[in-house]
Each structure stands twice: as structure tokens, then as C-alpha cells.
Amino acid sequence: MSIEATKTLEELLKEYDTTPIEYDPTVDGDEEHLIRDDLLKEKERMKDVITKLKEKNRGERKVRR
């Protein structure tokens, strides 16, 4: 690490503010977990739809393993 890089790091640390930052729901996304839950529910619903369509498409054919 060069001396110039150390000086810039020291300058950055001088500007560092140690006061705690408060949680702001409008900025921090308080409803983000709800969006994730909706997406997971939609994924499960689509998985069920695809499974039913595959079963319907298979018809009387048997799966060999």
C-alpha cells in the first residue's frame, strides 16, 4: 500500500460519521418482503398449472423408468 493511498484512507476516516442511521420504511423498502411472498405464491401456482397440463398432455401413456 502506498503512502498516498494511506493518506486518502485517513482522509476518508476523518469524514466518517459515527451517528446511528435511523430506519426509514419509505426509503428502506418496508413492503419488499410482501413482494417476495407474492412471487413465491405465484411460482407455486404456476408449478401446479404446468404439472396439470403435463398430466393432461400425457393422457393414457405410461412413463417408463
Buried (B, 14 or more C-beta within 10 A) or exposed (E): EEEEEEEEEEEEEEEEEEEEEEEEEEEEEEEEEEEEEEEEEEEEEEEEEEEEEEEEEEEEEEEEE
